[in-house]
């Protein structure tokens, strides 16, 4: 543990070369306020030494660290070169539709700032504007993800889906927590958005769920969660109790940033603005504004989303993967009109899942792919500036909010997307 005082308190045995310990991840990511709460470090630990703190909701050591280095290597804010997991694409000559070519992580063009493999919408087979014919009452937009999951479950393609549900703790209103839904009723009842991360991949310890010995799961998550899954699948070896091998379908929710639950829901909404969380029926982000509605239809909050950026996870500024390039399917509402979702089909597995659900969906051409491309370019620029600030902490993290919100002109949606 290079440079760590705790080393002096140990037995004096010289540290083997090449080891990275959890304490280094803790110092460089968690204590540095860069953790994005994806749960990758928990899932990848082969000795099940990392858990989730009851008080903090963050990764913490629950038994002895072996110094295997995997928590650091696979952390999207640590050693993971996550853009190397994006299937590369090159223009086909017809619009911005790409031709998919074989992935090669050694390609010198692999870089966060773009290059040929990251151009356009990424690896793409088909793209549509989609909505479910029958949408759950709590669906945030088109209800597309719920329809796809229910169809895959009915066809026997999956045994369950890792999704988000409301916290069962009455002291945590409007907090989402990770769960594995194993029935259509559970999938539909957990539709909707929660604007906080859930340490989702930590939930891939499936021992508490009634699943087959060789389960098949879909995972619905933010791009950073999909990055962790793809990395573990690409370099497969035993990962303790967490069943990465069970994941057969990944659905990324288009996302520019997420929020700390206590900072947004409790401090900003409940304490500063007096929102009665027990009366809230919906939290949404539309036209660049955060809107909170009560059950009786009254609007409790309607403010620019930039007013709440202080409650966002700081590590999100470093992410350049708004489009969820590593997923089988990417879904979000940017690029479509209200009530519809943009659907980017990236792999054969994603295409098969789409065809399974085709009879449940209304499908038409994508309304505004340029809105997706514009926000993706802006997201990359923010990530670049965030990386520059690492080298020069005094450098400003300049965000042109006028440009930020113009990405959503005509789409009736705003940047933070955690909807199903």
ABEGO torsion letter per residue (X at the ends): XBGBAAAAABAGBBBBBGBBBAAAAAAAAAAAGABAGAGAAAAABAAGABBBBAAAGBBBBABBBAGAGAAAAABAABABBAAAABBBBBBAGBEABBBBBBBBAABAABBAAEEAAABEAEBBABBBBBBBABBBAABABAGAAAAAAAAAAAAGABAEBBBBBBBABAABBGBBBBBBBABAAAAAAABEBBBBBAGAAAAABAAABBBBABBBBBBBBBAAAAAAAAAAAABBBBAEABBAAABABBBBBBBABBBBAAAAAAAAAAAAAGBBAAABABBBBBGGBBBBBBAAGBBABBBBAAAAAAABBAAAAABABAAGAABABBBBABGBBBGBBBBBBABAAAAAAAAAAAAABBBBBBABAAAAAAAAAAAAAAAAAAAAAAABAABBBBBBAAAAAAAABGAGBBABBABX
